[in-house]
Amino acid sequence: MFKEIKEAVNWMVSQRNKEIGYASLKNYLDEQGNHLDKLKVIHVAGTNGKGSTTAMLMSCLKEAGYRVGTFTSPHLLTHEDRIRINNVQIPEDDFLRICNDRKALWEKYHLSMFEMDLDLASIWFCENQVDVVIIEAGIGGLHDSTNVIQKTLASVIVSIGFDHMDRLGDTLEKIAFEKAGIIKDNGLVICGENKPECLRVIEQQANLHHALMYLPQSVEMLSVHPIRFKMYDLEVELSELALYQVHNAGCALETLIQLRNRKCLKITNDQIVNGLKKAHWAGRFDVVAENPVTICDGAHNAHGMEALKQSAQILKRPLICVFACLKDKDKLEMIETLKSFSDELILTEFDFYRALKVDDLPCDVLKIKDWKNAIDTARYKAQEGTVLITGSLYFISEVMAYFKLQEKVNSYRDSSSDYVVSVSENGH
């Protein structure tokens, strides 16, 4: 029996399922019952943008009066923040109770930490009688553990890019096929990806499952600071600073419109607009300090780094970037992208078994092994400019905890005009 949350989480983290797929989890659920089958689920997959889209959907549904469960990964500050109801994470007592109750069964079926989290979340959501659950896929979709879900309100595919190629394939078509694995028979599909080679694959899978597929309606940009756009004759303003959030908001908005059209949800235009404005996903273009302004962004792959490049244009100069990533990422491509838009790049590392060591990088840029020293150096160099800390979400999690400014982030974002350049200065 675990007496403390840390003890339970450490044990869960140590459990690594070696197999690809969810056969063990399915066997466990076949015997014990799948709590997810009792829930109304929106399933979200994609290379980037899953977490932000999930947060936006949750915010809108909460605004409409729904009780909304969310399951996301990885966590940002504590392990429990993967599992939330109306953006409030699961209490430690509930986490520990369910963990102790299920531990023997989890061991019997050799479940991984991720699978245990998913099972624990589904049990807690059922106990609390949530109205809707938004589940973020871990890796891919077809073979991801979250795909034990039998039926969904909607399958949302936010984006397709190169990531986890050892698991998902080395072409966009192969990766798209894996993401499209979340599509259900006679279901609803919202596809935010518009690259032709990806669309062909996803459309084929939608047709195979007799599912209706929709692409988000095109948006008309009204301003970039603050971010304002028009879609479905709705004027939307985001409190987020990153331009890539327009895409994620479009996916969320399209999903809600189509679910409303199908009479699966009751939600007004005002509730959608208000929900999108209130939505925030920590660790994405997130201000964690001032003087100089310091921003965290979990752009953990080449696709995400290109999106970050666009948003970084609004930041005050000099722009000093601090970067750390995992071994299996396209580090050289990401580094080249960072070098293309930053005034100086500092490479660092963090204590994680999958983390890349700076000594393994041939790049001719400043390397500081201790990430806290790297950030201090960047803040010294930035002067009146900006520090952008990016890379692995596991790294960003440590940085966010280090700054201990989670409760103050909203106040910094509210004063965003103090640290971004004007639209006219930037030529946008």
C-alpha positions in Angstrom: 0.0 0.0 0.0 1.3 3.4 -1.0 1.1 6.0 1.8 2.3 9.0 -0.2 1.6 10.3 -3.7 5.3 10.5 -4.5 5.8 6.8 -3.7 2.9 5.8 -5.9 4.0 7.9 -8.8 7.6 6.7 -8.6 6.4 3.1 -8.8 4.1 3.9 -11.8 7.0 5.6 -13.6 9.2 2.6 -13.1 6.6 0.3 -14.9 7.4 0.4 -18.6 5.5 -1.8 -21.0 7.9 -3.0 -23.7 5.3 -3.9 -26.3 3.9 -1.5 -29.0 0.2 -1.4 -28.9 -2.4 -1.8 -26.1 -2.9 -5.6 -26.0 -2.1 -5.8 -22.2 -4.5 -2.9 -21.5 -7.2 -4.4 -23.6 -6.9 -7.7 -21.8 -7.1 -5.9 -18.5 -10.2 -3.9 -19.5 -11.9 -7.0 -21.0 -11.7 -8.6 -17.6 -12.4 -5.5 -15.4 -14.6 -3.4 -17.6 -13.8 -0.4 -19.7 -14.9 2.8 -17.8 -14.2 4.8 -21.0 -17.1 3.1 -22.6 -19.4 4.7 -20.1 -18.2 8.2 -21.0 -18.8 10.6 -23.9 -15.4 11.1 -25.3 -13.7 13.6 -27.7 -10.5 11.9 -28.8 -7.7 14.3 -29.9 -4.5 13.3 -31.8 -1.9 15.1 -33.8 1.8 15.8 -33.9 1.4 19.2 -32.2 -1.4 21.2 -30.8 -3.2 18.4 -29.0 -2.9 19.9 -25.5 -3.9 23.4 -26.6 -6.9 22.1 -28.6 -8.0 20.0 -25.6 -7.7 23.0 -23.3 -9.8 25.1 -25.7 -12.5 22.5 -26.0 -12.6 22.1 -22.2 -12.8 25.9 -21.7 -15.8 26.2 -24.1 -17.7 23.3 -22.7 -17.1 24.5 -19.2 -18.5 27.9 -20.3 -21.6 26.0 -21.5 -22.1 24.5 -18.1 -20.7 21.0 -18.8 -18.6 19.1 -16.3 -15.5 18.2 -18.4 -12.8 15.7 -17.7 -9.4 16.0 -19.5 -6.6 13.5 -19.9 -3.4 14.9 -21.2 0.4 14.1 -21.2 3.0 14.7 -20.2 2.4 16.7 -17.0 3.8 20.1 -16.5 4.1 20.7 -12.8 2.8 17.6 -11.0 2.0 14.1 -12.3 -1.6 14.6 -11.2 -2.2 17.5 -13.6 -2.6 15.0 -16.4 -6.0 14.2 -15.0 -8.5 17.1 -14.5 -12.1 18.0 -14.2 -13.0 21.5 -15.3 -9.2 22.2 -15.2 -8.9 21.2 -11.5 -6.4 18.3 -11.2 -7.3 15.1 -9.3 -6.8 15.4 -5.6 -3.9 13.4 -4.2 -6.2 11.4 -1.9 -8.3 10.2 -4.9 -5.2 9.4 -6.9 -3.7 7.4 -4.1 -6.9 5.6 -3.3 -7.5 4.4 -6.8 -3.8 3.6 -7.3 -3.8 1.4 -4.2 -7.1 -0.3 -5.2 -5.8 -1.2 -8.7 -2.1 -1.8 -8.1 -2.3 -5.6 -8.0 -4.3 -5.8 -11.2 -2.0 -3.3 -13.0 0.9 -5.5 -12.0 -0.9 -8.7 -13.1 -1.4 -7.2 -16.6 2.0 -5.5 -16.8 0.5 -2.1 -17.6 2.7 0.9 -18.3 2.5 4.2 -16.4 0.6 5.8 -19.2 -1.9 3.0 -19.2 -2.3 3.2 -15.4 -2.9 6.9 -15.7 -5.6 6.4 -18.3 -7.3 3.7 -16.3 -7.1 5.8 -13.1 -8.5 8.9 -15.0 -11.4 6.9 -16.4 -12.4 5.6 -13.0 -12.2 9.0 -11.4 -14.2 10.6 -14.2 -17.0 8.0 -13.8 -17.0 8.5 -10.0 -17.5 12.2 -10.6 -20.1 11.7 -13.3 -18.5 14.0 -15.9 -20.6 15.0 -18.9 -17.8 14.9 -21.5 -14.2 13.7 -21.5 -11.5 15.0 -23.8 -8.7 12.4 -24.2 -5.4 13.4 -25.7 -3.6 10.6 -27.5 -0.1 9.8 -26.4 1.9 8.7 -29.4 0.2 8.3 -32.8 -3.4 7.0 -32.5 -3.9 3.5 -34.1 -1.6 1.7 -31.6 -1.9 4.3 -28.8 -3.2 3.1 -25.5 -6.0 5.7 -25.6 -7.4 3.9 -28.7 -9.1 1.4 -26.4 -12.0 3.8 -26.6 -14.7 2.0 -28.6 -16.9 5.0 -29.5 -16.3 8.8 -29.6 -18.3 12.0 -30.0 -15.6 13.1 -32.4 -12.1 12.2 -33.5 -9.9 15.3 -33.8 -6.7 15.2 -35.8 -5.0 18.6 -35.2 -1.8 18.3 -37.3 0.7 15.9 -38.9 4.4 16.3 -38.8 7.6 14.3 -38.4 7.9 13.0 -34.8 8.3 9.6 -33.1 9.3 8.2 -36.5 10.7 5.0 -34.9 7.1 4.2 -33.9 4.9 5.9 -36.5 6.9 5.7 -39.7 9.3 7.8 -41.8 6.8 9.4 -44.2 4.0 11.8 -43.6 1.6 9.3 -45.2 2.6 6.6 -42.6 2.3 9.0 -39.7 -1.1 10.2 -41.0 -2.3 6.6 -41.2 -1.3 6.1 -37.5 -3.1 9.3 -36.4 -6.1 8.4 -38.5 -6.3 5.2 -36.4 -8.6 7.0 -33.9 -11.4 7.3 -36.4 -14.4 5.3 -35.4 -17.2 3.6 -37.5 -19.9 6.1 -38.4 -18.1 8.7 -36.4 -17.2 12.4 -36.8 -13.7 13.5 -37.9 -12.3 17.0 -37.6 -9.0 17.2 -39.5 -6.9 20.3 -39.0 -4.1 19.0 -41.3 -4.3 20.2 -45.0 -1.2 18.8 -46.6 -2.5 16.8 -49.6 -0.5 13.6 -48.9 -1.9 13.6 -45.3 -5.4 14.5 -46.3 -5.6 11.6 -48.8 -4.7 9.1 -46.1 -7.1 10.5 -43.5 -10.0 10.8 -46.1 -9.4 7.2 -47.1 -9.7 6.1 -43.5 -12.7 8.2 -42.8 -14.5 6.7 -45.9 -13.5 3.2 -44.8 -15.2 3.8 -41.5 -18.2 5.6 -43.0 -17.3 8.6 -40.9 -18.1 12.2 -41.8 -15.0 14.4 -42.1 -14.7 18.2 -41.8 -11.9 20.6 -42.2 -11.9 23.7 -40.1 -13.4 26.6 -42.0 -10.8 29.2 -43.1 -10.2 32.1 -40.8 -9.9 35.8 -41.5 -7.2 37.3 -39.3 -8.3 40.7 -37.8 -5.2 41.4 -35.7 -2.1 39.6 -34.4 -1.8 41.4 -31.1 -4.1 40.7 -29.5 -4.9 37.6 -31.7 -8.3 38.2 -33.2 -9.9 36.3 -36.1 -13.2 35.6 -37.7 -14.6 32.1 -38.4 -18.2 31.1 -39.0 -19.1 34.8 -38.6 -17.8 34.6 -35.1 -15.3 37.2 -34.0 -12.8 35.3 -31.7 -10.1 36.8 -29.5 -7.5 34.7 -27.8 -5.7 35.5 -24.7 -2.8 33.3 -26.0 0.1 35.1 -27.5 1.3 32.5 -30.1 0.0 32.7 -33.6 0.0 28.9 -33.9 -2.9 28.9 -31.5 -5.2 30.2 -34.3 -4.9 26.8 -35.9 -5.7 25.0 -32.7 -8.6 27.3 -31.9 -10.0 26.6 -35.4 -9.9 22.9 -34.8 -11.7 23.3 -31.5 -14.3 25.7 -32.9 -15.0 23.4 -35.9 -15.4 20.4 -33.5 -17.9 22.3 -31.3 -19.9 23.6 -34.3 -20.2 20.1 -35.8 -21.1 18.5 -32.5 -23.8 21.1 -32.0 -25.1 20.5 -35.5 -25.4 16.8 -34.7 -27.2 17.7 -31.5 -24.5 16.0 -29.4 -23.9 19.2 -27.5 -25.8 22.3 -26.5 -23.5 25.3 -26.7 -24.1 28.9 -27.9 -21.9 31.1 -30.1 -21.3 33.4 -27.1 -20.2 30.4 -25.0 -17.7 29.3 -27.7 -16.3 32.8 -28.1 -16.0 33.4 -24.3 -14.5 29.9 -23.8 -11.8 30.4 -26.4 -10.9 33.8 -24.9 -10.5 32.2 -21.5 -8.6 29.2 -22.6 -4.9 28.8 -21.7 -2.6 25.9 -22.0 0.5 26.2 -19.7 3.9 25.8 -21.2 3.0 27.1 -24.7 4.4 30.6 -25.3 4.0 31.1 -21.5 5.5 34.1 -19.7 7.2 33.0 -16.5 9.3 36.0 -15.6 9.9 39.7 -16.3 13.0 41.9 -16.6 13.9 40.4 -19.0 10.7 38.8 -20.2 11.2 35.1 -20.1 8.9 32.7 -22.1 8.6 28.9 -22.1 7.4 27.0 -25.1 7.3 23.3 -25.5 8.2 23.2 -29.2 9.6 19.7 -28.9 10.0 18.7 -32.6 10.8 20.3 -36.0 7.2 20.9 -36.8 6.6 22.7 -33.6 9.8 24.7 -33.9 8.7 26.1 -37.3 5.4 27.2 -35.7 7.3 28.8 -32.9 9.5 30.7 -35.4 6.4 32.6 -36.7 5.2 33.6 -33.2 8.7 34.6 -32.1 8.6 37.6 -34.5 6.6 39.6 -32.1 9.2 39.4 -29.3 11.5 42.2 -28.3 15.2 41.9 -29.2 17.7 40.8 -28.5 16.1 37.3 -28.4 18.2 34.7 -26.5 17.0 31.1 -26.8 17.7 28.3 -24.4 17.2 24.8 -25.8 17.2 21.2 -24.5 15.6 18.2 -26.1 15.3 14.4 -26.0 17.7 12.1 -27.8 15.2 10.8 -30.4 14.2 14.2 -31.8 15.4 16.0 -34.9 17.8 18.1 -32.8 20.0 19.4 -35.6 17.0 20.6 -37.6 15.5 22.3 -34.5 18.8 23.9 -33.7 19.1 25.3 -37.2 15.6 26.7 -37.0 16.4 28.4 -33.6 19.6 29.9 -35.0 17.6 31.3 -37.9 15.4 33.6 -35.7 17.3 34.1 -32.5 20.1 36.5 -31.8 21.9 33.9 -29.7 21.3 30.2 -28.9 22.4 28.4 -25.7 22.2 24.6 -25.7 21.7 22.9 -22.3 20.6 19.6 -20.9 18.5 18.2 -18.0 18.4 15.2 -15.8 16.1 12.7 -17.6 17.0 9.2 -19.0 16.0 10.2 -22.5 17.5 13.7 -22.5 20.2 14.7 -25.0 23.6 15.6 -23.6 25.2 18.8 -25.0 28.5 17.0 -25.5 26.8 14.8 -28.1 26.1 17.9 -30.2 28.6 19.1 -32.8 27.1 22.5 -33.1 29.3 25.5 -32.8 27.1 27.4 -30.3 27.3 28.2 -26.6 26.8 25.1 -24.5 26.1 25.2 -20.7 25.3 21.9 -19.1 23.5 23.2 -16.0 20.2 24.5 -17.3 19.7 26.9 -14.5 23.1 28.5 -15.3 22.1 28.5 -19.0 18.9 30.4 -18.2 20.7 32.9 -15.9 23.2 33.5 -18.6 20.5 34.0 -21.2 18.7 36.5 -18.9 21.9 38.4 -18.4 22.5 38.6 -22.2 18.9 39.5 -23.0 19.1 42.9 -21.3 15.9 44.7 -22.5 15.0 41.9 -24.9 13.5 38.4 -24.4 14.6 35.0 -23.3 12.8 32.1 -25.0 13.2 28.7 -23.3 12.1 25.8 -25.5 12.5 22.1 -26.4 11.3 19.0 -24.6 8.1 19.3 -22.6 9.9 17.4 -19.8 12.4 20.2 -19.8 9.8 22.9 -19.8 8.1 21.1 -16.9 11.2 21.5 -14.8 11.7 25.1 -15.8 8.1 26.0 -15.0 8.4 24.5 -11.6 11.7 26.3 -11.1 10.2 29.7 -11.7 7.3 28.9 -9.5 5.2 31.5 -11.1 2.2 29.5 -12.3 -0.2 31.6 -10.4 1.3 34.8 -11.7 1.4 33.9 -15.4 -2.1 35.3 -16.1 -1.1 38.7 -14.8 2.0 38.8 -17.0 0.0 37.8 -20.0 -2.6 40.5 -19.3 0.3 43.1 -19.6 1.6 41.5 -22.8 1.7 44.9 -24.5 4.8 45.7 -22.5 7.0 43.1 -24.1 5.9 42.6 -27.7 6.7 44.9 -30.5 3.9 46.7 -32.3 2.2 45.3 -35.4 3.5 48.2 -37.5 7.1 47.7 -36.3 7.0 44.1 -37.3 5.4 44.6 -40.7 2.5 42.2 -40.0 
